[in-house]
């Protein structure tokens, strides 16, 4: 299994943050199906104020650039990205890779 961690900053608006969190309690089934189709086993998002932290666990063969590009072509993915971009503090035309910043692991208690 591979793990990727990313961060994103939402708009600095408590009501927008609240709405973003609510939206994620009802993610469209096609979005989750698409994630599984490209090899994402599990995705979690945590929030602290308007800062988000996402953990993505994938199959070993997962290639971030290749498989995320494929995900973007699957049903309703572009529509979902456009919808949630209204809450995000970045260019609404930015790709997911431009919005979410990949983080570097600096500690692992198992190593």
C-alpha positions in Angstrom: 0.0 0.0 0.0 1.1 3.6 -0.7 0.1 6.6 1.3 0.0 10.2 0.1 -0.7 13.2 2.4 -1.7 16.6 1.1 -2.9 19.9 2.5 -5.2 22.6 1.2 -6.4 25.9 2.5 -10.1 26.8 2.2 -11.4 30.3 2.0 -11.1 32.1 5.3 -14.9 32.2 5.8 -16.3 30.1 8.7 -19.6 29.6 6.9 -17.9 28.4 3.7 -15.8 26.0 5.8 -19.0 24.7 7.5 -20.6 24.1 4.1 -17.5 22.4 2.7 -17.6 20.0 5.7 -21.3 19.4 5.1 -20.7 18.7 1.4 -18.2 16.0 2.3 -20.8 14.1 4.4 -22.6 13.5 1.2 -19.9 12.8 -1.4 -21.5 11.6 -4.7 -21.3 7.8 -5.1 -19.7 8.2 -8.6 -16.8 10.1 -7.1 -16.0 7.4 -4.6 -16.5 4.7 -7.3 -14.0 6.5 -9.5 -11.5 6.7 -6.7 -11.8 2.9 -6.2 -11.6 2.3 -10.0 -8.1 4.0 -10.2 -6.7 2.3 -7.1 -7.5 4.5 -4.2 -8.3 2.3 -1.3 -9.3 5.0 1.2 -9.3 8.8 1.3 -9.7 10.8 4.5 -9.9 14.5 5.0 -9.3 16.3 8.3 -10.0 20.0 9.1 -8.5 22.5 11.5 -10.2 25.8 10.9 -9.8 26.4 7.2 -6.8 24.1 6.8 -7.4 20.6 5.4 -5.2 17.6 5.6 -5.9 14.6 3.3 -4.6 11.1 3.6 -4.9 8.9 0.5 -4.1 5.2 0.7 -3.7 3.4 -2.6 -2.7 0.1 -4.2 1.1 -0.5 -4.6 0.9 0.1 -8.4 -0.7 3.5 -8.0 1.1 6.3 -9.9 -0.1 9.7 -8.6 0.1 11.6 -11.8 -1.1 8.9 -14.2 -4.0 7.7 -12.0 -5.2 11.1 -10.8 -5.3 12.2 -14.5 -7.4 9.1 -15.2 -9.6 9.8 -12.3 -10.3 13.3 -13.7 -11.9 11.7 -16.8 -14.3 9.5 -15.0 -18.1 10.3 -14.5 -18.9 13.3 -12.4 -15.3 13.9 -11.3 -14.9 17.2 -13.1 -18.3 18.3 -11.9 -17.4 17.5 -8.3 -14.0 19.3 -8.6 -15.8 22.4 -9.9 -18.4 22.2 -7.1 -15.9 21.9 -4.2 -13.6 24.5 -5.8 -16.1 27.2 -4.8 -15.1 26.6 -1.2 -11.4 26.4 -1.8 -9.0 29.4 -1.5 -7.4 28.8 -4.9 -8.0 29.3 -8.6 -11.3 27.4 -9.5 -9.6 26.4 -12.8 -6.6 24.8 -11.0 -6.1 21.1 -11.2 -6.4 19.0 -8.1 -2.6 18.7 -8.0 -2.4 22.5 -8.1 -4.9 22.9 -5.3 -3.7 20.1 -2.9 -0.1 20.4 -1.9 1.8 17.2 -1.5 3.4 16.8 1.9 6.6 15.1 2.8 6.7 12.6 5.7 9.2 13.6 8.3 8.5 11.0 11.0 7.3 7.5 11.3 7.4 5.7 14.7 7.6 2.3 12.9 10.9 3.1 11.2 
